Amino acid sequence: MSPIAELYLMGLGGVILHLLTKLYNAKKKGIKLDFGLELISVGISALIVLLFVFAKDDLKPFYPLNTFTAILLGYSAQSVARQLFKMAMPKK
C-alpha cells in the first residue's frame, strides 16, 4: 500500500474514532443524536482529511503528516471545520 493511501486510511480512521466516541458518550448520557447532522459532520471531516493529505507537501512546514498526525487530524477535523466556518462567516 502506498504511503499516501496509508495516510488517507489513518485519517479516516480518526474520523470514525471520533464518531464512535461521540456515539458512545451520547448513549452513556442518554442523549439522542441527529444522524443526518452527524453524517454531514463526518462527510466534512472526511473531506478535510482528504484535502490535508492531498496538500501534505504544501503543509509540511506547518503540519507534517505522518501516521500519528493523520489519526489526530481525522479525530480533530470537526474542530478544524468549525474554526474554518467561524472565520468565513461574517460577524453580526
Number of C-alpha atoms within 10 A of each C-alpha: 5 6 10 14 11 14 24 22 18 23 32 25 19 25 28 18 15 21 17 12 13 14 17 12 12 13 12 9 9 9 10 9 12 8 10 9 10 14 12 11 18 20 14 17 27 24 16 20 27 18 12 21 22 14 12 18 12 12 13 10 8 8 14 13 21 17 15 12 16 26 25 18 27 29 25 17 25 20 12 16 16 12 11 11 11 11 10 9 8 7 6 3
